Every structure is written in C-alpha cells, then in structure tokens.
Amino acid sequence: MNKLVQLKDTFIARFNQIKGGNVSIGSIAFLEIVIAFSFIPVIVAVGMLLATLAFHYSDEWPFRIIDTSMKVIDHIWSAQLVAGVLAYSRKLKDTNKNGIPDDDEDGKS
C-alpha cells in the first residue's frame, strides 16, 4: 500500500510540474504527455486480458476490445512514428537555453 501512495504522490508532483510549466508544442513536457497518452491502449488491453482471465469471461466483447486495442497499439507504435518522435525529441534539447537546439549548435543535421 505504501508503494501505491508513493506512486500517487509522484504522479501528482509530476502533474503539478507539467501544469505549472511551459507546455507548448516544442517542449519536452509536451512530448512526455504524448508518450504517456500512447500507453493508454496498452493499459486497456492488458487490463481487459487480466479481467478476462480472472473472471473467466467467455463472451465476445472482451476479445473485441483486446483486438481493437492491439490494432491501435500497432498504429501508435509503428516504426516510422517512433523514429519520428525520437528524431524530433533530439531537436528539443537546449541545455544553455538560448533558443537554438543543441543539435543545430553542434552543426549536426
């Protein structure tokens, strides 16, 4: 139970940090929010699979939800999208806060 309370406190602290921060399309916090929302279908699929196994569901609807969640995961986590997000996130890093990404300052493209 203590771990659950610690997880809740960590989540609330992270939410308050994002809420008070500057979240725009070009910020790392925005990228973290997008990645967090991409885990929702995984949570739904795993939760429904565990509920199906725990409660011995034999109806068709839980398996439809699992199948649809797996299709959504397949589209969200396609190789092209993951590569694009990783390449874009590299352009957001600005350690000296001068407005020019570190990747462009080094002369790398």
DSSP file (Angstrom, degrees, kcal/mol; ACC not computed):
  #  RESIDUE AA STRUCTURE BP1 BP2  ACC     N-H-->O    O-->H-N    N-H-->O    O-->H-N    TCO  KAPPA ALPHA  PHI   PSI    X-CA   Y-CA   Z-CA
    1    1 A M     >        0   0    0      0, 0.0     4,-2.0     0, 0.0     5,-0.2   0.000 360.0 360.0 360.0 -34.9    0.0    0.0    0.0
    2    2 A N  H  >  +     0   0    0      1,-0.2     4,-2.3     2,-0.2     5,-0.2   0.879 360.0  52.9 -63.1 -37.5    2.9    2.3    0.8
    3    3 A K  H  > S+     0   0    0      1,-0.2     4,-2.5     2,-0.2    -1,-0.2   0.869 107.1  52.9 -64.8 -36.5    4.2    1.9   -2.8
    4    4 A L  H  > S+     0   0    0      2,-0.2     4,-2.3     1,-0.2    -2,-0.2   0.904 110.0  47.1 -65.9 -41.7    0.8    2.9   -4.1
    5    5 A V  H  X S+     0   0    0     -4,-2.0     4,-2.5     2,-0.2    -2,-0.2   0.900 112.6  50.0 -65.4 -40.8    0.8    6.1   -2.0
    6    6 A Q  H  X S+     0   0    0     -4,-2.3     4,-2.2     2,-0.2    -2,-0.2   0.896 110.8  49.5 -64.6 -40.4    4.3    6.9   -3.2
    7    7 A L  H  X S+     0   0    0     -4,-2.5     4,-2.4     2,-0.2    -2,-0.2   0.899 111.0  49.9 -64.6 -41.0    3.3    6.3   -6.8
    8    8 A K  H  X S+     0   0    0     -4,-2.3     4,-2.5     2,-0.2    -2,-0.2   0.918 111.0  48.7 -63.8 -43.9    0.3    8.6   -6.4
    9    9 A D  H  X S+     0   0    0     -4,-2.5     4,-2.4     1,-0.2    -2,-0.2   0.890 111.5  50.0 -63.9 -39.1    2.4   11.3   -4.8
   10   10 A T  H  X S+     0   0    0     -4,-2.2     4,-2.3     2,-0.2    -1,-0.2   0.914 111.4  48.7 -64.3 -42.6    4.9   11.0   -7.6
   11   11 A F  H  X S+     0   0    0     -4,-2.4     4,-2.5     2,-0.2    -2,-0.2   0.916 112.3  47.7 -63.7 -43.8    2.2   11.3  -10.2
   12   12 A I  H  X S+     0   0    0     -4,-2.5     4,-2.5     2,-0.2    -2,-0.2   0.905 112.1  49.7 -65.5 -41.2    0.6   14.4   -8.5
   13   13 A A  H  X S+     0   0    0     -4,-2.4     4,-1.8     2,-0.2    -1,-0.2   0.904 112.6  47.4 -63.8 -40.4    4.0   16.1   -8.3
   14   14 A R  H  X S+     0   0    0     -4,-2.3     4,-2.3     2,-0.2    -2,-0.2   0.900 111.5  50.8 -67.4 -40.0    4.7   15.4  -11.9
   15   15 A F  H  X S+     0   0    0     -4,-2.5     4,-2.9     1,-0.2    -2,-0.2   0.918 110.7  48.5 -63.1 -43.5    1.3   16.7  -12.9
   16   16 A N  H  X S+     0   0    0     -4,-2.5     4,-2.1     2,-0.2    -1,-0.2   0.846 110.0  52.9 -65.9 -33.2    1.8   19.9  -10.9
   17   17 A Q  H  X S+     0   0    0     -4,-1.8     4,-0.9     2,-0.2    -1,-0.2   0.918 113.7  42.1 -67.1 -42.8    5.2   20.3  -12.6
   18   18 A I  H  < S+     0   0    0     -4,-2.3     3,-0.2     2,-0.2    -2,-0.2   0.901 114.0  52.6 -69.1 -41.0    3.7   20.0  -16.0
   19   19 A K  H  < S+     0   0    0     -4,-2.9    -2,-0.2     1,-0.2    -1,-0.2   0.877 115.5  40.0 -63.8 -38.2    0.7   22.2  -15.1
   20   20 A G  H  < S+     0   0    0     -4,-2.1    -1,-0.2    -5,-0.2    -2,-0.2   0.617 106.6  83.1 -85.7 -12.8    2.9   25.0  -13.8
   21   21 A G  S  < S-     0   0    0     -4,-0.9     2,-1.1    -3,-0.2    -3,-0.1  -0.231  94.2 -91.4 -87.8 177.6    5.5   24.6  -16.6
   22   22 A N        -     0   0    0     -2,-0.0     2,-0.8     2,-0.0     7,-0.2  -0.762  45.6-175.8 -91.0  96.1    5.5   26.0  -20.1
   23   23 A V        +     0   0    0     -2,-1.1     2,-0.3    -5,-0.2    -5,-0.0  -0.842  19.0 146.2 -99.7 108.6    3.9   23.3  -22.2
   24   24 A S    >   -     0   0    0     -2,-0.8     3,-1.7     1,-0.0     6,-0.4  -0.791  64.5 -91.4-130.4 176.5    4.0   24.1  -25.8
   25   25 A I  T 3  S+     0   0    0      1,-0.3    -2,-0.0    -2,-0.3     6,-0.0   0.819 124.4  49.7 -60.7 -30.6    4.3   22.1  -29.0
   26   26 A G  T 3  S+     0   0    0      4,-0.1     2,-0.3     5,-0.0    -1,-0.3   0.135  92.2 100.8 -96.6  21.2    8.1   22.5  -28.9
   27   27 A S  S <> S-     0   0    0     -3,-1.7     4,-1.5     1,-0.1     3,-0.1  -0.739  74.1-128.3-109.0 156.5    8.7   21.4  -25.3
   28   28 A I  H  > S+     0   0    0     -2,-0.3     4,-2.4     1,-0.2     5,-0.2   0.852 109.5  60.6 -65.7 -35.6    9.9   18.2  -23.8
   29   29 A A  H  > S+     0   0    0     -7,-0.2     4,-2.1     1,-0.2    -1,-0.2   0.886 102.6  51.6 -61.4 -38.5    6.9   18.2  -21.4
   30   30 A F  H  > S+     0   0    0     -6,-0.4     4,-2.3     2,-0.2    -1,-0.2   0.916 109.4  49.9 -63.4 -42.1    4.6   18.1  -24.4
   31   31 A L  H  X S+     0   0    0     -4,-1.5     4,-2.3     1,-0.2    -2,-0.2   0.888 109.6  51.3 -63.2 -39.5    6.5   15.1  -25.8
   32   32 A E  H  X S+     0   0    0     -4,-2.4     4,-2.3     2,-0.2    -1,-0.2   0.881 109.3  50.7 -65.4 -37.8    6.2   13.3  -22.5
   33   33 A I  H  X S+     0   0    0     -4,-2.1     4,-2.4     2,-0.2    -2,-0.2   0.917 110.1  49.5 -65.6 -42.8    2.5   13.9  -22.4
   34   34 A V  H  X S+     0   0    0     -4,-2.3     4,-1.3     1,-0.2    -2,-0.2   0.916 112.1  47.9 -62.4 -43.3    2.1   12.5  -25.9
   35   35 A I  H  X S+     0   0    0     -4,-2.3     4,-0.5     1,-0.2    -1,-0.2   0.895 110.3  52.3 -65.1 -39.3    4.1    9.4  -25.0
   36   36 A A  H >< S+     0   0    0     -4,-2.3     3,-1.2     1,-0.2     4,-0.2   0.905 108.4  50.5 -63.5 -40.7    2.1    8.9  -21.8
   37   37 A F  H >< S+     0   0    0     -4,-2.4     3,-1.1     1,-0.3    -1,-0.2   0.769 100.4  64.6 -68.7 -23.1   -1.2    9.0  -23.7
   38   38 A S  H 3< S+     0   0    0     -4,-1.3     4,-0.4     1,-0.2    -1,-0.3   0.678  94.3  61.5 -73.1 -14.0    0.2    6.4  -26.1
   39   39 A F  T <X S+     0   0    0     -3,-1.2     4,-2.2    -4,-0.5    -1,-0.2   0.561  79.2  87.8 -85.7  -8.0    0.3    3.9  -23.3
   40   40 A I  H <> S+     0   0    0     -3,-1.1     4,-2.4    -4,-0.2     5,-0.2   0.918  87.0  49.1 -59.5 -46.3   -3.5    4.1  -22.7
   41   41 A P  H  > S+     0   0    0      0, 0.0     4,-2.6     0, 0.0    -1,-0.2   0.853 109.7  53.5 -63.1 -30.7   -4.3    1.3  -25.3
   42   42 A V  H  > S+     0   0    0     -4,-0.4     4,-2.7     2,-0.2     5,-0.3   0.928 109.5  47.5 -66.1 -43.8   -1.6   -0.9  -23.6
   43   43 A I  H  X S+     0   0    0     -4,-2.2     4,-2.5     1,-0.2     5,-0.2   0.905 113.2  48.6 -63.4 -41.7   -3.2   -0.4  -20.2
   44   44 A V  H  X S+     0   0    0     -4,-2.4     4,-2.5     2,-0.2     5,-0.2   0.929 113.6  46.4 -63.9 -45.2   -6.7   -1.1  -21.7
   45   45 A A  H  X S+     0   0    0     -4,-2.6     4,-2.2     2,-0.2    -2,-0.2   0.930 116.6  42.9 -65.5 -46.0   -5.5   -4.3  -23.5
   46   46 A V  H  X S+     0   0    0     -4,-2.7     4,-2.6     2,-0.2     5,-0.2   0.916 115.1  50.2 -67.9 -41.8   -3.6   -5.7  -20.5
   47   47 A G  H  X S+     0   0    0     -4,-2.5     4,-2.4    -5,-0.3    -2,-0.2   0.906 112.4  46.4 -62.2 -41.8   -6.4   -4.8  -18.1
   48   48 A M  H  X S+     0   0    0     -4,-2.5     4,-2.5    -5,-0.2    -1,-0.2   0.879 111.7  51.7 -69.0 -36.9   -9.0   -6.4  -20.2
   49   49 A L  H  X S+     0   0    0     -4,-2.2     4,-2.2    -5,-0.2    -2,-0.2   0.925 112.2  45.9 -64.5 -43.6   -6.9   -9.5  -20.7
   50   50 A L  H  X S+     0   0    0     -4,-2.6     4,-2.8     2,-0.2    -2,-0.2   0.897 113.6  49.0 -65.9 -39.7   -6.3   -9.8  -16.9
   51   51 A A  H  X S+     0   0    0     -4,-2.4     4,-2.7     2,-0.2     6,-0.3   0.891 110.3  51.8 -65.8 -38.5  -10.0   -9.3  -16.3
   52   52 A T  H  X>S+     0   0    0     -4,-2.5     5,-1.3     1,-0.2     4,-0.6   0.911 115.0  41.7 -63.7 -42.3  -10.9  -11.9  -18.9
   53   53 A L  H  <5S+     0   0    0     -4,-2.2    -2,-0.2     3,-0.2     3,-0.2   0.891 117.7  46.7 -71.7 -39.1   -8.6  -14.4  -17.3
   54   54 A A  H  <5S+     0   0    0     -4,-2.8    -2,-0.2     1,-0.2    -3,-0.2   0.893 122.0  33.5 -71.7 -40.1   -9.6  -13.5  -13.7
   55   55 A F  H  <5S-     0   0    0     -4,-2.7    -1,-0.2    -5,-0.2    -2,-0.2   0.350 103.5-124.5-101.4   6.1  -13.4  -13.5  -14.2
   56   56 A H  T  <5 -     0   0    0     -4,-0.6     2,-0.2    -3,-0.2    -3,-0.2   0.898  36.7-171.5  53.8  48.9  -13.5  -16.3  -16.8
   57   57 A Y      < +     0   0    0     -5,-1.3    -1,-0.2    -6,-0.3    -2,-0.0  -0.503  18.7 175.3 -68.5 136.2  -15.3  -14.2  -19.4
   58   58 A S        +     0   0    0     -2,-0.2    -1,-0.1     4,-0.0    -2,-0.0   0.307  44.2 109.7-121.5   4.8  -16.4  -16.3  -22.4
   59   59 A D  S    S-     0   0    0      1,-0.1     4,-0.4     4,-0.0    -2,-0.0  -0.188  73.4-122.1 -72.6 173.2  -18.3  -13.5  -24.2
   60   60 A E  S  > S+     0   0    0      1,-0.1     4,-1.6     2,-0.1     3,-0.3   0.766  95.4  75.1 -88.0 -27.2  -17.1  -12.0  -27.4
   61   61 A W  H  > S+     0   0    0      1,-0.2     4,-2.2     2,-0.2     5,-0.2   0.847  90.9  53.0 -63.1 -38.4  -16.9   -8.3  -26.3
   62   62 A P  H  > S+     0   0    0      0, 0.0     4,-2.3     0, 0.0    -1,-0.2   0.905 110.4  49.3 -63.9 -35.2  -13.7   -8.5  -24.2
   63   63 A F  H  > S+     0   0    0     -4,-0.4     4,-2.3    -3,-0.3    -2,-0.2   0.820 108.6  53.0 -72.7 -29.1  -11.8  -10.1  -27.0
   64   64 A R  H  X S+     0   0    0     -4,-1.6     4,-2.8     2,-0.2    -1,-0.2   0.902 109.6  48.7 -67.4 -41.1  -13.0   -7.4  -29.4
   65   65 A I  H  X S+     0   0    0     -4,-2.2     4,-2.5     2,-0.2    -2,-0.2   0.922 112.7  47.5 -64.7 -43.3  -11.7   -4.7  -27.0
   66   66 A I  H  X S+     0   0    0     -4,-2.3     4,-2.3     2,-0.2    -2,-0.2   0.922 113.4  48.4 -62.7 -44.1   -8.4   -6.5  -26.8
   67   67 A D  H  X S+     0   0    0     -4,-2.3     4,-1.9     2,-0.2    -2,-0.2   0.916 112.7  47.3 -64.0 -43.4   -8.2   -6.9  -30.5
   68   68 A T  H  X S+     0   0    0     -4,-2.8     4,-2.2     2,-0.2    -1,-0.2   0.903 111.6  51.1 -64.9 -40.4   -9.1   -3.2  -31.1
   69   69 A S  H  X S+     0   0    0     -4,-2.5     4,-2.6     1,-0.2    -2,-0.2   0.891 108.6  51.8 -63.0 -39.4   -6.5   -2.1  -28.5
   70   70 A M  H  X S+     0   0    0     -4,-2.3     4,-2.1     2,-0.2    -1,-0.2   0.877 109.5  49.9 -65.4 -36.9   -3.9   -4.2  -30.2
   71   71 A K  H  X S+     0   0    0     -4,-1.9     4,-1.7     2,-0.2    -2,-0.2   0.902 111.2  48.7 -66.9 -40.5   -4.7   -2.6  -33.6
   72   72 A V  H  X S+     0   0    0     -4,-2.2     4,-2.7     2,-0.2     5,-0.2   0.913 111.3  50.1 -64.9 -42.3   -4.4    0.9  -32.0
   73   73 A I  H  X S+     0   0    0     -4,-2.6     4,-2.8     1,-0.2    -2,-0.2   0.902 107.8  54.5 -60.7 -41.4   -1.1    0.0  -30.4
   74   74 A D  H  < S+     0   0    0     -4,-2.1    -1,-0.2     1,-0.2    -2,-0.2   0.875 113.4  41.7 -61.6 -37.6    0.1   -1.3  -33.7
   75   75 A H  H >< S+     0   0    0     -4,-1.7     3,-0.9     1,-0.1    -2,-0.2   0.875 116.5  47.3 -77.7 -38.0   -0.7    2.1  -35.4
   76   76 A I  H 3< S+     0   0    0     -4,-2.7    -2,-0.2     1,-0.2    -3,-0.2   0.909 117.8  41.1 -69.6 -41.5    0.6    4.3  -32.5
   77   77 A W  T 3< S+     0   0    0     -4,-2.8    -1,-0.2    -5,-0.2    -2,-0.1  -0.098  80.1 144.6-102.5  36.2    3.9    2.4  -32.1
   78   78 A S    <>  -     0   0    0     -3,-0.9     4,-2.4     1,-0.1     5,-0.2  -0.358  62.2-112.5 -68.4 157.4    4.7    1.9  -35.8
   79   79 A A  H  > S+     0   0    0      1,-0.2     4,-2.3     2,-0.2     5,-0.2   0.869 115.3  52.5 -61.8 -38.4    8.4    2.1  -36.6
   80   80 A Q  H  > S+     0   0    0      2,-0.2     4,-2.2     1,-0.2    -1,-0.2   0.913 110.8  46.8 -65.8 -41.4    8.0    5.3  -38.6
   81   81 A L  H  > S+     0   0    0      2,-0.2     4,-2.5     1,-0.2    -2,-0.2   0.920 112.7  48.2 -68.2 -43.4    6.2    7.1  -35.8
   82   82 A V  H  X S+     0   0    0     -4,-2.4     4,-2.4     1,-0.2    -1,-0.2   0.913 112.6  49.4 -63.2 -42.0    8.6    6.1  -33.1
   83   83 A A  H  X S+     0   0    0     -4,-2.3     4,-2.4    -5,-0.2    -1,-0.2   0.899 111.7  49.6 -63.6 -40.1   11.6    7.1  -35.3
   84   84 A G  H  X S+     0   0    0     -4,-2.2     4,-2.4     2,-0.2    -2,-0.2   0.906 110.9  48.4 -65.2 -41.9    9.9   10.5  -35.9
   85   85 A V  H  X S+     0   0    0     -4,-2.5     4,-2.5     2,-0.2    -2,-0.2   0.913 113.2  47.9 -65.3 -42.4    9.3   11.1  -32.3
   86   86 A L  H  X S+     0   0    0     -4,-2.4     4,-1.3     2,-0.2    -2,-0.2   0.900 113.3  47.5 -65.9 -39.8   12.8   10.2  -31.3
   87   87 A A  H  X S+     0   0    0     -4,-2.4     4,-0.9    -5,-0.2    -2,-0.2   0.895 114.1  47.6 -67.6 -38.7   14.3   12.4  -34.1
   88   88 A Y  H >X S+     0   0    0     -4,-2.4     4,-0.6     1,-0.2     3,-0.5   0.883 107.1  56.1 -68.9 -38.3   12.0   15.3  -33.0
   89   89 A S  H >X S+     0   0    0     -4,-2.5     3,-0.8     1,-0.2     4,-0.6   0.828 101.2  58.2 -66.1 -29.7   12.8   14.9  -29.4
   90   90 A R  H >< S+     0   0    0     -4,-1.3     3,-0.6     1,-0.2    13,-0.4   0.844 102.2  55.3 -65.8 -32.4   16.5   15.3  -30.1
   91   91 A K  H << S+     0   0    0     -4,-0.9    -1,-0.2    -3,-0.5    -2,-0.2   0.635 100.4  61.1 -74.5 -13.6   15.8   18.7  -31.7
   92   92 A L  H << S+     0   0    0     -3,-0.8     2,-0.4    -4,-0.6    -1,-0.2   0.668  75.3 105.9 -87.6 -17.1   14.1   19.9  -28.5
   93   93 A K    <<  +     0   0    0     -3,-0.6     9,-2.8    -4,-0.6    10,-0.4  -0.506  36.5 164.2 -72.8 121.7   17.1   19.6  -26.2
   94   94 A D    >   +     0   0    0     -2,-0.4     3,-0.6     7,-0.2     5,-0.1  -0.809   8.0 175.2-138.1  92.6   18.5   23.1  -25.4
   95   95 A T  T 3  S+     0   0    0     -2,-0.3    -1,-0.1     1,-0.2    -2,-0.0   0.840  81.1  44.5 -73.5 -33.7   20.9   22.9  -22.4
   96   96 A N  T 3  S-     0   0    0      4,-0.2    -1,-0.2     1,-0.0    -2,-0.0   0.413 101.3-131.2 -94.4   4.3   22.1   26.6  -22.5
   97   97 A K    <   +     0   0    0     -3,-0.6    -2,-0.1     1,-0.1    -3,-0.0   0.817  64.9 130.9  56.3  39.7   18.5   28.0  -23.0
   98   98 A N  S    S-     0   0    0      2,-0.3    -1,-0.1     0, 0.0    -3,-0.0   0.411  79.5-107.3 -99.9   2.3   19.4   30.3  -25.9
   99   99 A G  S    S+     0   0    0      1,-0.2    -2,-0.0    -5,-0.1    -5,-0.0   0.343  90.4 105.3  92.1  -7.0   16.6   29.1  -28.1
  100  100 A I  S    S-     0   0    0      2,-0.0    -2,-0.3     3,-0.0    -1,-0.2  -0.932  75.5-118.8-107.4 123.5   18.8   27.1  -30.5
  101  101 A P    >>  -     0   0    0      0, 0.0     4,-1.9     0, 0.0     3,-0.7  -0.247  19.1-122.2 -59.2 147.3   18.7   23.3  -30.1
  102  102 A D  H 3> S+     0   0    0     -9,-2.8     4,-1.9     1,-0.3     6,-0.2   0.835 111.4  61.1 -60.2 -33.3   22.0   21.7  -29.2
  103  103 A D  H 34>S+     0   0    0    -13,-0.4     5,-1.2   -10,-0.4     4,-0.3   0.865 108.3  42.8 -62.8 -36.2   21.8   19.5  -32.3
  104  104 A D  H X45S+     0   0    0     -3,-0.7     3,-0.5     2,-0.2    -1,-0.2   0.802 109.9  56.6 -80.3 -29.8   21.8   22.6  -34.5
  105  105 A E  H 3<5S+     0   0    0     -4,-1.9    -2,-0.2     1,-0.2    -1,-0.2   0.864 104.1  53.2 -67.5 -35.2   24.5   24.4  -32.5
  106  106 A D  T 3<5S-     0   0    0     -4,-1.9    -1,-0.2    -5,-0.2    -2,-0.2   0.648 115.2-116.2 -74.4 -14.1   26.9   21.4  -33.0
  107  107 A G  T < 5S+     0   0    0     -3,-0.5     2,-0.2     1,-0.3    -3,-0.2   0.506  70.6 136.0  89.7   5.2   26.4   21.6  -36.7
  108  108 A K      <       0   0    0     -5,-1.2    -1,-0.3    -6,-0.2    -2,-0.1  -0.583 360.0 360.0 -83.7 149.1   24.8   18.2  -36.9
  109  109 A S              0   0    0     -2,-0.2    -1,-0.1    -3,-0.1    -5,-0.1   0.354 360.0 360.0-131.5 360.0   21.7   17.7  -39.0
